[in-house]
């Protein structure tokens, strides 16, 4: 994925999280991900694995397709 795409995904995840009134730590805990790793995903600094994106979607109670802004 391009860095632009990774940043868009991170922004989308952040927007969904904020809409649901959750903190980064709450989502990271629910997704069973390290909070620093989750933070980097949200900032668009790293391209997470499909498994991690799936865990985040589940923690946010959305589908995986909901976090991909395409």
N, C-alpha and C positions, 0 to 999 in steps of 0.2 A: 504494500500500500504506500502511496505517496505521503509525504509529511503533511501536506494540505489535508488529505483525507483523514489521517490520524488525528489532526487537530479538530476537524469537524466532528468526528465521533466523540472526542473528549468533551467538546462543547455541548453536544447533544446529551451525553450522559449527565453532565453537570446540570443542565437545564431540567432534565427529568427529576434528578435528585432534589433540586431546589423546589420544584413544583410539589413534591411529595413531603417537603419539610424535613428532610433527613440530612444528617451530617455525613461528611466523608467517612468518618470512623464507623458510624452505624452501617453504612452500605458495605464498607470493607469487611466488617465483622460478619454481616449476614452472608456475604459472598465468600467468606473464608479466605480473604486475600490480605496480604500485608498492607497496612494503611499507607505506607510510603509508596508502594507499588501502585495502589489504587489512585493515589494523588497524582502520580506521574501519568497514568492513563487519562485522567480527567483533564490534565493540563496539555494533553496531546504530545507529551515528550517521548512516549514509547508506544509501539504497536503491540498490544497485548495478544495473547494467544486466543484462538476461537473459544477455547474452554473458559478463559477468564471473562471474555465478553458475555458468554452464556451465563456464567455465575452472576455477573453484574446485572444482567437483564432479569434474572430470577429474583435477585435481592430487591430490585426496584419494582417487581411485579409487573413487568412488561415483556413483550416478546423480543427476541434478538433483533428482529427486523425493525423494531421501534427505535433502537439505538443507532441504527445506520441511516444517516440523513441523505439518502439517495432517492 
